[in-house]
Amino acid sequence: MQEQSFSYRAKQEIIERINSRDKADACLMGVLLCANSLCADDITVLTENDLLRDFFVLNVNRILESSSAVQVTQIQRKGSAVLYDLKITSAQDRLYILDYFQLDESRGMTKDDLPKAKYYPYVVGGIFLACGSVNNPEKKYHMEFVMPTLELCNSLGLLLIDSYGIIPKHVERKHYQIVYVKDSENIIDILTMMGAQMSSLEIMNVKMLKDVKNKINRSMNCDNANIDKTLCAAEKQIADIELIDSTMGIGSLPENLQSIALLRLENTDFSLNELGAALEPPISRSGANHRMQKIAEIAESIRKEKAKKN
């Protein structure tokens, strides 16, 4: 049984939502545009996808009013999935299909070649069935179409830009022309447009969970940074208070400074907010900070006096 990958489930959705002949024809046209061979002498589609195999056989037979127009050959490859070789064997059938879709070896995809604009999503869906894939969003956001020609690659790019405002990227890989999209929002839009709404929702959910996790991580990092900052400040304050105690004595400080100095020595992990709240009567963070600055100034003056004597 074929593994139910994210890409497989998206293709299953696309096929399941095709509910009319016009939609099926537009989708089949997209498949044929990306056929491994498309000419009067040979129309062949190679695929590992059993859903595409069944869709292609069903709809080619429907158009040709035949039950055996497509020859299906299974190719078992070592260590890989089964490859289905889908071939229209009759020369007369091939000519009929090419004429039916007004296709030739140029694989034209201009507006004159395509069906009405409302069927564009099904043409793109057919292209995706034939040569597209989309990664599991939990791993990364990436959709690509491995196109047979540069002209068809450019045509798909222009269709996505002009009709849907989606700007894909292009790269050549091992003599294949690749149209790809990495932006999660664009991938969601393309899947929704092709009819794979549940797959779109799955990406949205993964994206939301990732955003929540990132916010939690940022919050935790911020909290840890604040704790470190508080502890460093407390260490400096304790050092100041101990210096004053060993020279002047804490008792020499004004009463308001004595109380916060003693509280700080007893609570080394308190923030300024917590120090202020623990005093009687309580004071604000700003008030606590003001008193600790006064203590720091006294300690600094002691250090300067010591430096002069030395």
C-alpha positions in Angstrom: 0.0 0.0 0.0 1.3 3.4 -1.0 2.5 5.5 1.9 0.0 8.3 2.9 2.4 11.2 2.6 1.3 14.8 2.9 1.8 15.2 -0.8 -0.3 12.0 -1.5 -3.1 13.2 0.6 -3.2 16.6 -1.1 -3.4 14.9 -4.5 -6.2 12.6 -3.2 -8.2 15.7 -2.2 -7.7 17.3 -5.6 -9.0 14.2 -7.4 -11.9 13.7 -5.0 -13.2 17.2 -5.5 -13.5 16.9 -9.3 -17.2 16.5 -9.8 -17.9 17.4 -13.5 -16.6 16.5 -16.9 -15.3 20.0 -17.5 -13.3 19.9 -14.3 -12.0 16.4 -15.2 -11.0 17.6 -18.7 -9.2 20.6 -17.4 -7.3 18.4 -14.9 -6.5 15.8 -17.5 -5.2 18.6 -19.7 -2.8 19.6 -16.9 -1.6 16.0 -16.7 -1.0 15.7 -20.4 0.9 19.0 -20.5 3.5 17.3 -18.2 3.4 13.9 -19.9 6.7 12.2 -20.4 5.9 12.0 -24.1 3.3 14.0 -25.9 3.1 13.6 -29.7 1.2 11.8 -32.4 3.7 8.8 -32.1 3.6 8.5 -28.3 1.6 9.7 -25.4 3.1 8.3 -22.2 2.7 9.3 -18.5 5.0 7.8 -15.9 3.9 8.0 -12.3 4.3 6.3 -8.9 0.9 7.6 -7.8 -2.0 5.0 -8.0 -4.5 7.9 -7.8 -3.2 9.5 -10.9 -3.1 6.1 -12.6 -6.8 5.5 -12.0 -7.7 9.1 -12.9 -5.8 9.0 -16.2 -7.2 5.6 -17.2 -10.8 6.6 -16.3 -10.9 9.9 -18.1 -9.0 9.0 -21.2 -11.3 6.0 -21.6 -14.3 8.3 -21.0 -13.2 10.7 -23.7 -12.4 8.0 -26.2 -15.5 6.0 -25.2 -13.3 2.9 -24.7 -12.6 0.5 -21.8 -9.0 -0.2 -22.9 -7.5 2.9 -24.5 -4.7 3.1 -21.9 -2.1 0.4 -21.5 -0.9 0.2 -17.9 2.4 -1.4 -17.3 3.9 -1.8 -13.8 7.6 -1.4 -13.5 9.0 -2.8 -10.2 12.2 -1.0 -9.3 14.6 -2.3 -6.7 14.3 -0.3 -3.5 11.7 2.1 -4.9 8.0 2.4 -5.3 6.2 0.7 -8.3 6.3 2.9 -11.4 3.2 2.9 -13.6 3.7 3.4 -17.3 0.5 4.7 -18.8 0.4 4.6 -22.6 -2.3 5.5 -25.2 -1.5 2.7 -27.6 -3.7 3.5 -30.6 -2.4 6.1 -33.1 -6.0 7.1 -33.8 -6.7 7.5 -30.1 -3.6 9.7 -29.7 -4.6 12.0 -32.5 -8.1 12.3 -31.1 -6.8 13.2 -27.6 -4.3 15.8 -29.1 -7.1 17.3 -31.1 -9.6 17.2 -28.2 -7.3 19.3 -26.0 -5.8 21.2 -28.9 -2.3 20.1 -27.8 0.9 19.5 -29.7 4.5 18.9 -28.9 5.0 22.6 -28.0 2.8 22.0 -25.0 1.3 25.5 -25.4 -0.2 27.0 -22.3 -1.3 30.5 -23.4 -4.8 31.8 -22.6 -5.8 30.7 -26.1 -4.7 27.1 -25.3 -6.4 26.9 -21.9 -10.0 26.4 -21.0 -12.1 29.2 -19.3 -10.4 31.0 -16.4 -12.7 29.3 -13.9 -11.1 26.0 -14.8 -7.5 27.2 -14.3 -7.3 25.7 -10.8 -8.0 22.2 -12.3 -5.3 22.6 -15.0 -2.8 23.6 -12.2 -4.2 20.6 -10.2 -3.5 18.3 -13.1 0.1 19.6 -13.4 0.5 19.1 -9.7 -0.8 15.5 -10.0 1.7 14.8 -12.8 4.8 16.5 -11.7 4.2 18.3 -8.4 5.0 17.6 -4.7 4.6 19.4 -1.4 6.6 18.7 1.8 5.2 17.8 5.1 4.8 21.2 6.7 6.1 19.9 10.1 9.5 19.5 8.4 9.6 22.5 6.0 7.4 24.6 3.7 8.2 23.6 0.1 6.1 23.0 -3.0 7.6 22.3 -6.4 6.6 21.4 -10.0 9.2 19.5 -12.0 8.4 20.7 -15.5 9.4 19.0 -18.8 10.3 22.2 -20.6 11.4 25.7 -19.8 8.6 27.2 -21.9 6.0 25.3 -19.8 7.8 26.2 -16.6 7.5 29.9 -17.6 3.9 29.5 -18.6 3.0 28.0 -15.2 4.9 30.8 -13.4 3.0 33.5 -15.4 -0.3 31.8 -14.8 0.3 31.8 -11.0 1.4 35.4 -11.1 -1.3 36.8 -13.4 -4.3 34.8 -12.1 -3.5 34.4 -8.4 -0.8 36.9 -7.5 1.6 34.1 -6.4 5.2 34.7 -7.5 7.1 31.4 -7.7 10.8 30.8 -8.1 12.6 28.8 -10.8 15.7 26.7 -10.8 17.2 24.1 -13.1 18.0 20.7 -11.6 19.5 17.8 -13.5 18.2 19.2 -16.8 14.6 19.6 -15.4 13.0 23.0 -15.0 11.6 23.4 -11.4 8.9 25.9 -10.4 9.0 26.1 -6.6 7.3 28.0 -3.7 8.7 28.2 -0.2 6.4 30.8 1.4 3.8 29.0 3.6 1.0 31.5 2.7 1.5 31.0 -1.0 1.6 27.2 -0.6 -1.7 27.4 1.4 -3.2 29.6 -1.4 -2.1 27.1 -4.2 -3.5 24.1 -2.3 -6.8 25.8 -1.6 -7.0 27.0 -5.2 -6.5 23.4 -6.5 -9.1 22.0 -4.1 -6.9 20.6 -1.4 -8.6 22.6 1.4 -7.9 20.0 4.2 -4.2 20.0 3.3 -4.3 23.8 3.5 -5.8 23.7 6.9 -3.2 21.2 8.0 -0.4 23.7 7.1 -2.3 26.5 8.9 -2.5 24.4 12.0 1.2 23.4 11.9 2.0 27.1 11.3 0.0 28.2 14.3 1.6 25.6 16.5 5.0 26.6 15.4 4.2 30.3 16.0 3.0 29.4 19.6 6.1 27.3 20.3 8.3 30.2 19.0 6.5 32.7 21.2 6.9 30.4 24.2 10.6 29.9 23.5 11.1 33.7 23.1 9.2 34.3 26.3 11.3 31.7 28.1 14.5 33.1 26.7 13.4 36.6 27.8 12.5 35.3 31.3 15.9 33.6 31.6 17.7 36.8 30.4 15.7 38.8 33.0 16.6 36.3 35.8 20.3 36.5 34.8 20.1 40.3 34.8 18.4 40.3 38.2 21.0 38.0 39.7 23.9 40.0 38.3 22.3 43.2 39.7 21.7 41.6 43.1 25.4 40.4 43.3 26.6 44.0 42.7 24.1 45.3 45.3 25.2 42.7 47.9 28.8 43.5 47.3 28.1 47.2 47.9 26.1 46.5 51.1 28.9 44.2 52.4 31.5 46.9 51.7 29.4 49.4 53.6 28.9 47.0 56.5 32.6 46.2 56.8 33.6 49.9 56.8 30.9 52.2 58.1 28.4 49.6 59.3 24.9 49.2 57.9 23.6 51.0 61.1 25.2 54.2 59.9 22.9 54.3 56.9 19.6 56.3 56.9 16.7 54.1 58.1 15.1 53.8 54.7 18.4 52.5 53.2 19.1 50.2 56.2 15.8 48.4 55.7 16.3 47.7 52.0 19.9 46.8 52.5 19.0 44.2 55.2 16.2 42.9 53.0 18.5 42.5 50.1 21.0 40.5 52.1 18.3 38.2 53.2 16.7 37.8 49.7 19.5 37.5 47.1 17.1 36.4 44.3 14.5 39.2 44.8 13.8 41.5 41.9 13.5 45.3 42.6 9.7 44.8 42.3 9.8 42.1 45.0 12.2 44.1 47.2 9.9 47.1 47.1 6.8 45.0 47.8 8.4 43.3 50.8 9.2 46.6 52.6 7.0 48.1 55.3 5.4 50.2 54.0 5.7 48.8 50.4 7.3 51.0 47.8 7.3 50.9 44.0 10.1 49.4 41.8 11.2 52.9 41.0 11.5 53.7 44.7 13.4 50.5 45.4 15.8 51.2 42.5 16.3 54.8 43.8 17.3 53.5 47.3 19.7 50.9 45.8 21.3 53.6 43.7 21.9 55.7 46.9 23.6 52.6 48.5 25.7 52.1 45.3 26.8 55.8 45.4 27.9 55.4 49.1 29.8 52.2 48.3 31.5 53.9 45.3 32.6 56.8 47.5 34.1 54.2 49.9 36.0 52.6 47.1 37.4 55.9 45.9 38.6 56.8 49.4 40.3 53.4 49.7 41.9 54.0 46.3 43.3 57.3 47.4 44.9 55.8 50.5 46.5 53.1 48.5 
